[in-house]
Amino acid sequence: MAVDQIRDAVNKLSETLAGAPGGAGKDTTATATLRDGLAFEVSGPRGKVQTDMPAAIGEAAAGLPPAWLLRAALASCTASVIAMRAASLGVKLDTLEVSVDSESNIRGMLGLDEKISAGLGGLRMQVRIGAANADVDQLREIVRWGDAHSPIACTLRAGGGSRLDVEVV
């Protein structure tokens, strides 16, 4: 989709919502259904994904690990909002790559030490962005804006800390 099409769609939706206070709605449900052992089928209105735990926990690792899906959701959601913001400002991105990594201690998930959290720690998002028609400061601001308005990033920040690294290329 061209930058102009995205900009026009974002502007039209923004104008529509500006006249309708509230704007909150229920998101679609994701349902995880046990298939075998620790393998699940997660379904929603637009498709299905298979999850499974790593072989170290005795599974076949036949699907995507759930924690990876969280990182994938953060990366893709934030990338989408960054791209929307760039388009709304007339910036044609040549490069946009968002990577998310984290650290975890399986001892927390297994309950071996109650002082160790089962949560992902050190959540870090790194953004590589480039555009011929924007300067470094404008690209950094687009990334900051995207991070501040990404529903997944905002949700994760509300429950704990996260970090954003920006690499302009």
Secondary structure, DSSP 8 states (H G I E B T S, - for coil): --HHHHHHHHHHHHHHHHTSS---------EEEEEETTEEEEEETTEEEEE---GGGTS---SB-HHHHHHHHHHHHHHHHHHHHHHHTT---SEEEEEEEEE--HHHHHTS-TTS-SS-EEEEEEEEEE-TTS-HHHHHHHHHHHHHH-HHHHHHHHHS--EEEEEE-
